């Protein structure tokens, strides 16, 4: 599972199955609560936000609400890295209005199909979904005001490249706001190589200080943690023993912002 292409294949297959209707179980960032509105409330979405999105876009995945910290403005162009079934794209569409634009990029064809169908059914004329990898974005240079992502970058085997690509597509002075999982202490080796822990968003997660360093190294300025909370959703089902259960106490959901130099 150490090769980047192997990791992508595993993630694509697992999340493709979820997009097709298979319960997430432990194989998703919100564990066995897939599709449940209570999960959205637990990770930071309001009742009105949960009610506003197409039902098909809510797969119960994610570890936070990046838009709560993004201050998306009317007329802006927003890019969602690993957009899944589109929940954050549809919320961003409300914020940017008819004069704005939202682009979702996901490498899983079944997710793209599901999101496009929801967009068509809901009449979202300012949202589009593109098939692609977040390490190689199908987006033009300096064409985006805001990049968001929700519990996806931890899944990438090339996080530095993800942040470089985010910087490339942002306009000068643009911002990146992500919700993701990190460790505050090193994870046990027994967790690191497990497929279920990878697609459960913890085996590929970085140490918090390493994550922030990768953003700064890619060229982002004023990188800061806006919110940090202990994360437990779905992790109980991943723990195989008491030692791993205790180790998961070191997992945190962080909301991080960085700026492209103006």
C-alpha positions as CSV (number, residue, x, y, z in Angstrom):
1,X,0.0,0.0,0.0
2,X,3.1,2.3,0.1
3,X,3.0,3.2,-3.6
4,X,1.0,6.3,-4.5
5,X,-0.9,4.6,-7.3
6,X,-1.8,1.7,-5.0
7,X,-3.2,4.1,-2.4
8,X,-5.3,5.9,-5.0
9,X,-6.7,2.6,-6.3
10,X,-7.8,1.6,-2.8
11,X,-9.4,4.9,-2.1
12,X,-11.1,5.1,-5.5
13,X,-12.6,1.6,-5.1
14,X,-13.8,2.1,-1.5
15,X,-15.3,5.5,-2.1
16,X,-16.8,4.4,-5.4
17,X,-18.6,1.7,-3.5
18,X,-20.0,4.3,-1.0
19,X,-21.1,6.5,-3.9
20,X,-23.0,3.5,-5.3
21,X,-24.9,3.0,-2.1
22,X,-22.7,0.8,0.0
23,X,-22.8,1.8,3.7
24,X,-19.6,3.5,4.7
25,X,-19.1,1.4,7.8
26,X,-15.6,2.2,9.0
27,X,-14.6,2.9,5.4
28,X,-15.2,6.6,5.4
29,X,-14.3,9.7,7.4
30,X,-17.5,9.5,9.4
31,X,-17.6,5.8,10.0
32,X,-20.9,3.9,10.2
33,X,-23.0,7.0,10.3
34,X,-23.1,7.5,6.5
35,X,-26.0,9.6,5.3
36,X,-27.1,10.6,8.8
37,X,-28.0,14.2,9.4
38,X,-26.9,13.9,13.0
39,X,-23.3,13.4,11.7
40,X,-23.5,16.8,9.9
41,X,-24.5,18.5,13.1
42,X,-21.7,16.7,15.0
43,X,-19.0,17.9,12.6
44,X,-20.2,21.5,12.3
45,X,-23.0,21.9,9.9
46,X,-26.1,23.8,10.9
47,X,-29.7,22.4,10.6
48,X,-30.4,24.9,7.8
49,X,-27.3,23.8,5.9
50,X,-28.2,20.2,6.2
51,X,-31.7,20.9,4.9
52,X,-30.5,23.1,2.0
53,X,-28.4,20.5,0.1
54,X,-29.6,17.8,-2.2
55,X,-30.2,14.6,-0.2
56,X,-28.0,12.6,-2.6
57,X,-25.0,14.8,-1.7
58,X,-25.1,13.9,1.9
59,X,-23.1,10.7,2.4
60,X,-22.2,11.5,6.0
61,X,-18.5,11.8,5.0
62,X,-16.2,14.6,6.2
63,X,-14.7,15.7,9.5
64,X,-15.8,19.3,9.6
65,X,-17.4,22.2,7.8
66,X,-14.6,24.2,6.0
67,X,-17.1,26.8,4.7
68,X,-17.9,27.9,8.3
69,X,-14.4,29.5,8.3
70,X,-14.0,30.3,4.6
71,X,-16.1,33.5,4.3
72,X,-17.1,32.8,0.7
73,X,-18.3,35.9,-1.0
74,X,-20.8,36.6,-3.8
75,X,-19.1,36.4,-7.2
76,X,-16.1,34.3,-6.0
77,X,-14.9,31.1,-7.7
78,X,-14.6,28.2,-5.3
79,X,-12.7,24.9,-5.8
80,X,-13.4,21.9,-3.7
81,X,-10.6,19.3,-3.5
82,X,-12.1,15.8,-3.3
83,X,-15.7,17.0,-3.7
84,X,-17.3,13.6,-3.3
85,X,-21.1,13.8,-3.8
86,X,-21.0,17.6,-3.7
87,X,-22.3,18.7,-0.3
88,X,-19.8,21.5,0.2
89,X,-20.0,22.6,-3.4
90,X,-23.8,23.0,-3.1
91,X,-23.3,25.0,0.1
92,X,-20.6,27.1,-1.6
93,X,-23.0,27.8,-4.5
94,X,-25.4,29.5,-2.2
95,X,-22.7,31.7,-0.8
96,X,-21.2,32.8,-4.1
97,X,-24.5,33.3,-5.8
98,X,-25.4,33.3,-9.4
99,X,-22.5,35.6,-10.2
100,X,-20.0,33.1,-8.7
101,X,-18.8,29.7,-9.7
102,X,-18.0,26.4,-7.9
103,X,-15.8,23.6,-9.2
104,X,-15.6,20.2,-7.6
105,X,-12.8,17.8,-8.4
106,X,-12.9,14.2,-7.5
107,X,-11.0,11.1,-8.8
108,X,-13.9,8.7,-8.3
109,X,-16.1,8.4,-11.3
110,X,-19.1,7.2,-9.3
111,X,-18.9,10.3,-7.0
112,X,-18.7,12.6,-10.0
113,X,-21.8,10.9,-11.5
114,X,-23.7,11.2,-8.3
115,X,-22.8,14.9,-7.8
116,X,-23.6,15.8,-11.4
117,X,-27.0,14.1,-11.1
118,X,-27.7,16.0,-7.9
119,X,-26.6,19.3,-9.5
120,X,-28.9,18.7,-12.5
121,X,-31.8,17.7,-10.4
122,X,-31.4,20.8,-8.1
123,X,-30.8,23.2,-10.9
124,X,-27.4,24.3,-9.8
125,X,-26.2,26.2,-12.8
126,X,-23.1,27.7,-11.1
127,X,-21.6,24.3,-10.1
128,X,-19.6,21.9,-12.2
129,X,-17.8,18.7,-11.3
130,X,-14.6,17.5,-13.0
131,X,-13.0,14.1,-12.8
132,X,-9.3,14.4,-11.7
133,X,-6.8,13.9,-9.0
134,X,-6.2,16.6,-6.5
135,X,-2.4,16.2,-7.0
136,X,-2.9,17.1,-10.7
137,X,-5.9,19.5,-10.8
138,X,-7.8,20.0,-14.1
139,X,-8.0,23.7,-13.3
140,X,-6.2,26.7,-14.8
141,X,-3.5,28.7,-13.1
142,X,-4.6,31.7,-10.9
143,X,-8.3,31.1,-11.6
144,X,-9.8,30.5,-8.2
145,X,-10.4,32.7,-5.2
146,X,-11.0,30.1,-2.6
147,X,-9.9,26.4,-2.3
148,X,-11.7,24.2,0.2
149,X,-11.4,20.6,1.2
150,X,-13.1,18.3,3.7
151,X,-11.3,15.3,5.1
152,X,-9.6,14.4,1.8
153,X,-6.0,15.6,1.8
154,X,-5.2,13.0,4.5
155,X,-6.0,10.4,1.9
156,X,-3.4,11.6,-0.5
157,X,0.0,9.9,-0.7
158,X,1.5,13.2,-2.1
159,X,0.2,15.9,0.2
160,X,3.0,18.3,-0.7
161,X,1.9,18.2,-4.3
162,X,-1.7,18.8,-3.3
163,X,-0.8,22.0,-1.5
164,X,1.4,23.1,-4.5
165,X,-1.5,22.5,-6.8
166,X,-3.8,24.5,-4.6
167,X,-1.4,27.4,-4.6
168,X,-1.0,27.2,-8.4
169,X,-4.8,27.5,-9.1
170,X,-5.4,30.3,-6.5
171,X,-5.3,33.9,-7.6
172,X,-2.8,36.1,-5.8
173,X,-4.3,36.9,-2.3
174,X,-6.5,33.8,-2.5
175,X,-7.0,31.5,0.4
176,X,-7.1,27.8,1.2
177,X,-9.4,26.6,4.0
178,X,-9.5,22.9,4.8
179,X,-11.0,20.6,7.4
180,X,-8.9,17.5,7.9
181,X,-7.7,14.9,10.4
182,X,-4.2,15.1,11.9
183,X,-2.4,13.3,14.7
184,X,-1.0,15.3,17.7
185,X,1.3,12.3,18.5
186,X,2.8,9.7,16.2
187,X,0.4,6.9,15.2
188,X,1.2,3.3,16.1
189,X,2.8,1.3,13.3
190,X,-0.1,-1.2,13.7
191,X,-2.4,1.4,12.3
192,X,-0.2,2.9,9.6
193,X,-0.4,0.1,7.1
194,X,-4.1,-0.9,7.4
195,X,-6.4,-0.4,4.5
196,X,-9.5,0.2,6.7
197,X,-7.6,2.8,8.7
198,X,-6.5,4.5,5.4
199,X,-10.0,4.9,4.0
200,X,-11.2,5.7,7.5
201,X,-9.0,8.9,7.2
202,X,-6.4,8.2,9.9
203,X,-3.7,5.9,8.6
204,X,-2.7,8.5,6.0
205,X,-3.1,11.5,8.3
206,X,0.0,13.6,9.2
207,X,1.3,14.9,12.4
208,X,-0.2,18.3,12.9
209,X,3.0,20.2,12.8
210,X,4.1,18.3,9.6
211,X,0.8,19.2,8.0
212,X,1.2,22.9,8.7
213,X,4.9,22.7,7.5
214,X,3.8,21.2,4.2
215,X,1.4,24.1,3.6
216,X,4.1,26.6,4.4
217,X,6.6,24.7,2.3
218,X,4.3,24.9,-0.7
219,X,4.2,28.6,-0.4
220,X,1.2,29.5,1.7
221,X,1.5,32.4,4.1
222,X,-0.1,33.1,7.5
223,X,-0.9,29.5,7.9
224,X,-3.0,29.0,11.1
225,X,-5.3,26.5,12.8
226,X,-8.7,28.2,13.1
227,X,-10.3,25.4,15.1
228,X,-9.1,22.1,16.6
229,X,-11.3,19.5,18.2
230,X,-10.9,15.9,19.4
231,X,-12.3,13.5,16.7
232,X,-14.1,10.3,17.5
233,X,-16.7,9.6,14.8
234,X,-16.2,6.1,13.5
235,X,-12.9,5.5,15.2
236,X,-14.2,3.1,17.8
237,X,-15.0,0.6,15.0
238,X,-11.4,0.8,13.8
239,X,-9.7,0.0,17.1
240,X,-8.6,-3.6,17.3
241,X,-7.4,-3.4,20.8
242,X,-7.1,-1.1,23.8
243,X,-3.8,0.3,22.7
244,X,-5.2,1.4,19.4
245,X,-8.3,2.8,21.2
246,X,-6.1,4.9,23.3
247,X,-4.0,5.9,20.3
248,X,-7.1,7.3,18.6
249,X,-7.3,9.9,21.4
250,X,-4.5,11.6,19.5
251,X,-6.6,12.2,16.4
252,X,-7.8,15.8,15.9
253,X,-10.1,17.5,13.4
254,X,-8.5,20.8,12.4
255,X,-9.7,23.7,10.3
256,X,-6.7,25.3,8.7
257,X,-6.3,28.4,6.6
258,X,-3.4,29.7,4.5
259,X,-3.1,32.5,2.0
260,X,-1.4,32.8,-1.4
261,X,1.0,35.7,-1.4
262,X,-0.6,38.8,-3.0
